[in-house]
């Protein structure tokens, strides 16, 4: 593909004559022009900005920011195309534009993708060149951006005309004199007003000082960052009014580290992170870049610093780091919990069978009960490990919060003692939520116990619930949260509160400020993971000496969830049993044996398989299997979900009940398990196994009747 040369303007001869009358070609750099290209780079966040003048065979740059060459051939100049119209020319992606796809400026350095050029049109209507922008990535330019670029081009042409007027040069028509001193002064005043308006409306903060350090510019965004409304605070008062920290938010910056001071000393700085704090105002995290300012004789004029507010960005990065940390620890503890759950399944199952055999021996029954209680406490601990690793399979149900909080208040009064003044409040019309009620109670109980400890056993504990609507902006600041209707459940105390250092680590697993033996450090981690796994969020606000408030946001239950709950509630009262034939598939022999014994004690017929391949062989020849009860994670190249798919391909009506020590929600439960069958988590009690097996088999019977 060849380079497409730009056509010539209709008035090319007259245009070239006027350009030469200005006597600006091949002149030395001038600070007024250089200031405009530097400003353009900052305003539009582009690496290159140029003031180009298009001669007969070349494009010459009066000012260039970000480009080393002084001129290029006119045949490859983007700006030669821009001269053909009075409008701003925008090329969003040069590779996709037939005029420029083969251009050496696109295929080679500086690898132009984006271009925007505003023609420099003088008072007589001649286009002398352009003020143009280049970027190496595709992008667009908003309507306000187009207007700003056009206005800056107007300032450039006014500066060209002013320079010509000061030299007594004639331009425009062949004998039209340039405007004199008064007009030039008016243009200068308009230029100053325009630049001030641009600076005041920038979202970035701009601060500048003269060579003595006196502030000469402190734009509106900078004032907002510093928490002042109008005039800037003199530098000598900064130490009294502000605390300026390094990126860690803890170490105060020395004067020699402050970006404006460094720039004034002659240093060019890029992306220095700092934290500004003023008493009674929120902290701001700013990213600062700056440089000294010189005149054309290289005499120092002062310094300028550009600041961006990155507070929200830093907060999102912290959330991401926290989530990654939780995920890493969760992978370790989740694996441990899975192995322990297999062991506990064997222990609890055998103890329950032994309890049944020793029903006539009270002494030994008590011993078995004590062992069973200890095993159940171990199961509860593994559930906590799975909870904060977000691998616990939830068993959601529609929760009536008013009833739930009344019952919880009674439990807390017995648990926390009379010295804790407990208040619960639930707003009228609070939505129903679809969550695991046991885990919700455990989360609130954990928060209440933490509050009691923070108050040294004496103080006021408040639990309240109300409806909230989270908008898109809030959801965007909280990774994984969707906008919509939620219920906020908050737990507040009047305790010691937390320092910023403790607050930053509050959700870390195994982190605790309590003494040895007084806590595992899993409580808040479990609360955090429960909320996130329930598609919600947790927020903590606390200050030393002012107590702590923890808010759990849980999504509103949908109408479909409420209807489904009403359909299945209350179907079973006693422990159900049956006589159907169940295929038990489990690679752990001990777990498999106890599952078989429990099912047989409930009246079911059982067949065993140690892996998926053996199970497939049994299914292919035994047509009387009513239920496939299979572990999910198994060796041998076929997991439980894959087995279920093969089994239902052979027997489409076959019902499946999965079991596992833990489940990766995103892989197993949602994508592979749910379409095939139900799920029972290890370790399970005999009653839980009985209920789940009966539910699955009865669902099969119901489908046979209705289908």
HELIX and SHEET records of a PDB file:
HELIX    1   1 UNK A   12  UNK A   21  1                                  10    
HELIX    2   2 UNK A   31  UNK A   44  1                                  14    
HELIX    3   3 UNK A   74  UNK A   76  5                                   3    
HELIX    4   4 UNK A   78  UNK A   82  1                                   5    
HELIX    5   5 UNK A   94  UNK A   96  5                                   3    
HELIX    6   6 UNK A  104  UNK A  107  1                                   4    
HELIX    7   7 UNK A  143  UNK A  166  1                                  24    
HELIX    8   8 UNK A  181  UNK A  200  1                                  20    
HELIX    9   9 UNK A  220  UNK A  226  1                                   7    
HELIX   10  10 UNK A  235  UNK A  237  5                                   3    
HELIX   11  11 UNK A  238  UNK A  241  1                                   4    
HELIX   12  12 UNK A  255  UNK A  257  5                                   3    
HELIX   13  13 UNK A  259  UNK A  264  1                                   6    
HELIX   14  14 UNK A  311  UNK A  357  1                                  47    
HELIX   15  15 UNK A  362  UNK A  388  1                                  27    
HELIX   16  16 UNK A  401  UNK A  416  1                                  16    
HELIX   17  17 UNK A  437  UNK A  454  1                                  18    
HELIX   18  18 UNK A  472  UNK A  477  1                                   6    
HELIX   19  19 UNK A  500  UNK A  504  1                                   5    
HELIX   20  20 UNK A  523  UNK A  533  1                                  11    
HELIX   21  21 UNK A  559  UNK A  568  1                                  10    
HELIX   22  22 UNK A  589  UNK A  601  1                                  13    
HELIX   23  23 UNK A  612  UNK A  621  1                                  10    
HELIX   24  24 UNK A  640  UNK A  650  1                                  11    
HELIX   25  25 UNK A  665  UNK A  673  3                                   9    
HELIX   26  26 UNK A  686  UNK A  706  1                                  21    
SHEET    1   A 6 UNK A  71  UNK A  73  0                                        
SHEET    2   A 6 UNK A  58  UNK A  65 -1                                        
SHEET    3   A 6 UNK A  48  UNK A  54 -1                                        
SHEET    4   A 6 UNK A 127  UNK A 135 -1                                        
SHEET    5   A 6 UNK A 114  UNK A 121 -1                                        
SHEET    6   A 6 UNK A  89  UNK A  91 -1                                        
SHEET    1   B 6 UNK A 215  UNK A 218  0                                        
SHEET    2   B 6 UNK A 205  UNK A 210 -1                                        
SHEET    3   B 6 UNK A 300  UNK A 309 -1                                        
SHEET    4   B 6 UNK A 284  UNK A 294 -1                                        
SHEET    5   B 6 UNK A 269  UNK A 278 -1                                        
SHEET    6   B 6 UNK A 242  UNK A 245 -1                                        
SHEET    1   C 2 UNK A 397  UNK A 399  0                                        
SHEET    2   C 2 UNK A 433  UNK A 435 -1                                        
SHEET    1   D 5 UNK A 420  UNK A 426  0                                        
SHEET    2   D 5 UNK A 459  UNK A 470  1                                        
SHEET    3   D 5 UNK A 484  UNK A 493 -1                                        
SHEET    4   D 5 UNK A 548  UNK A 555 -1                                        
SHEET    5   D 5 UNK A 537  UNK A 542 -1                                        
SHEET    1   E 5 UNK A 605  UNK A 609  0                                        
SHEET    2   E 5 UNK A 581  UNK A 585  1                                        
SHEET    3   E 5 UNK A 627  UNK A 631  1                                        
SHEET    4   E 5 UNK A 655  UNK A 660  1                                        
SHEET    5   E 5 UNK A 678  UNK A 681  1                                        
END                                                                             
